[in-house]
Amino acid sequence: MNIGTAAERSGLPAKTIRYYEEIGLIKPERHENGYRDYSAADLHRLRFLQRSRGLGFSVGECRQLLSLYNDQERESADVKAIATAKLGEIDRKIAELEGLREMLRHLVANCHGDERPDCPIIDGLAGEETPRAHGEGCHG
């Protein structure tokens, strides 16, 4: 199948498929005229990559997972280790985002949002711990 059909069937843009080929994640056959010919196995690898990337795995992690996928003698412990590390990374990112949300929620809650210029949101973004000298809370 050609790249357009492979793109349609895999859910990946042709540009992404070309990139995956360029970095060696897939290796479609080439006709004498230079056109790529994607096999059913290539399509399966593309879908594997699409799902892996959708779960947040990096290109490097996808390379490892694809290598393990192709290795009939793999140990599932190797696959689980990669997935467990990704899960830990996602948990850390969630905790970081929750911390950011709480910090911003606190700044917004302390802003009165009126016509005055003093603002703990601006102060917080500027790294100032206390409101500026001209008043308490955010008035602007």
PyMOL commands that set and color helices and strands:
alter all, ss='L'
color gray80, all
select helices_A, chain A and resi 3-10+14-22+40-54+59-70+76-109+120-126
alter helices_A, ss='H'
color red, helices_A
select strands_A, chain A and resi 29-30+36-37
alter strands_A, ss='S'
color yellow, strands_A
deselect
rebuild
show_as cartoon
